[in-house]
Amino acid sequence: MRQKKYEDFAYVLDVFPASQFRSRAPGIIVHRDEFIVQLLGEEFFTLLEAAVPKDHKPVIGSRIYIGKDVPRSVLRILRRINYDDLTVNARANLENAVRKIVEENEERFITFFNKSTPITPRMHALELIPGVGKKIAMKIISEREEKPFESFEDLKKRIGLQDPIKAIVQRILE
C-alpha cells in the first residue's frame, strides 16, 4: 500500500462563507461560523477544500500552512477536490497560483530539466512540456551534459525556450 502524501503549504484560490458550501460528498459537516477555502497544494498541486474560522479568513493568493502541526491556518481539511469542483473565482486564480509556485521553486523545476529521463523508448519526459518537441528535448539533453542548467534565465539563453515558466505552468494546468 502506498503511503499517503500530504501537503504542508497551499495557496488560497477562493474563500466563501460556509452558508454557500454545496458539497456532494456525504458526511462533510460545516458550521455557519466558518469560511470554506479552496486551495492548491504547493508540493503535489493537490486541490483541496478546507474550513477556516471566520476571524482568520485568509487572503486569496496567499500561501498558508495546512500541515499536520499546530498551529495551522485551517481548522480542518474537508476533502480533496477536482478541477470541476472549483468555483469560478478559484478557476480564475489557479494559473496565478501555479505560476507563483513555479517561480518560487525555481531550483525544483530546473532540476527536472537537468535530470528528467525517457518515459518510453520513443518519448522523453521533456516532451511533456508544451513547446518542447524532439529537437528541443535533444538540445536540452546535450546542453545539460556539458553543464547543468542553473536557472530559468540560463535555460532560456542556452536553449532558446521562449518562456520556460509559462511552459511549465501550462503543463501543470493540463
N, C-alpha and C positions, 0 to 999 in steps of 0.2 A: 504494500500500500504506500502511495506517495505521501510525503509529509506536506501538510497544507502550508502555503506560503502566505504570509501576512504583510500588509503594507504598514510602514511606520509613519509616513507622511503622505498627505494628499492635498490637492488643490481644489478649492471650492468653486464649483461650476454654477450652482444656484442655491438659493435659500428661500424657503417659503414657510408660512405658518402651518402647523400640523393640521389645522382645520381643512386645508386644501389637499391633504395627503390622500391619494386614492391608490391603495395597494391591492393588487390582485393576488398577492401572496397571503395565504391563511396564517393566522397566528401572530401577525405583526400588530403590536399594540403601540399606539402613540397617544400622548397626553396633550390636552388643549394648551398647556403652558410651555410647549416645546416648539422648536422650529425643526424642519427637515432640511438637511443639506444633501445635495448631490455632489459627489466627489470623484476626482480622478487620482488614483494612487500613483505615487512618484516612481516606485521601483518596477512594478509589473503592469502599470497602466490599467489597473482594475477599476471598474466603475462601481461605485458604492452609494448607498443611501444610509444616512446616519441621523440620529436625533441629537439636538443640542439644546441646552437650556435657553430660555428666552433672553436672559440677561447676558448671554455670551454668544450672541448672533455674530458669526464670522462674516468678513467682507468677501464678496465674490472676487475670485482671482488670488486670494491669499493662500499661503501654504500653512497647513495646520498639522499638529501632531495627532495621530489616531492610533498609535501603537498600544501595546498591552500595559505599559507602565502608567501609573497615576502620578501627578495629574495629567489629564489629557483634555483636548478641546471638545471632545464629543462625549455624550452620555453613554451611547451605545451604537454599534453598527447595526442597522436594521437588516440589510441584505445586500448581496451583490446584484447588480442590475445590468441590463443590456443597453445598447445604444437606443433601441426603440422605447425604453423606459424613461429616457432623459426628457426633461421639459424642453420647451422651445428655447428658453433662456440658457439652459445648460448646454444645449447643442451649439448655440451661438458662441459660447465661451470655451468650448472644447479645444478648438485649434490653438487659441492663445495659450491655454494651459499646457498643451503638449509642447508648444514652442518654448515656453519658459523652462520646462523640464529638460528639453534637449540643450538649450543654451546654457543652463546652469550645471549641466553634467557633461560638458564637452569631452572630457577625458574618457568617460564611459562609451560614448559614441565613436570617438576616434579609435578606440581600442577595437571596435567592431571592424572598421576599415583596415586596421593593421593585422587582425587575427582571424577574420572570417575564412571559412573553408567551403569547398564544394558541398552542395546538398545531394546532388546526383552526379553521375558521370558527365551529364550534359549541361548541368546548371550550377552556377556558383551562387552562394548566399548574397554576394554583392549585387547580383542581377535582380534581387527583390526590391531594390531601391529604385523608385521612379527616375528615369533619365540615365540609368546605368545599364547599358547593354553589354554584349560580349567584348567589344573593343575597349570600352572604358574600364570594364572589370579587369581585362588583361593589363591595361596600363596601370591601374591601381596596384595590382599584384606585383608587376615588375618594379614600380617605384618604391613600394614598401619593402621589397627585398634589398634595395640599395640603402634606404634609410626610412625607418618608421615615420609615419605622419605624426606631427606634434600638435596640430590644431586644425580647425575648420579652414582657417586662412591658408595654412600650409597645403591642405588638400586642394583648395580652390586654385592656388598658384601652380602647383605641380601637375594637376590632372586636368584643370580647365572645367571642372564641375561648377556650373554657374552659382548655385545656391545649395550647398550641402545640407544646411539646416532645414531649408524648405523641403528638400527631397526626403530627409529622414522623417520630418513631421508628416508628410503625405503618406509615407509607408506605414507609420504608426496608426494614422487615421483609417487607412484601408483595413 
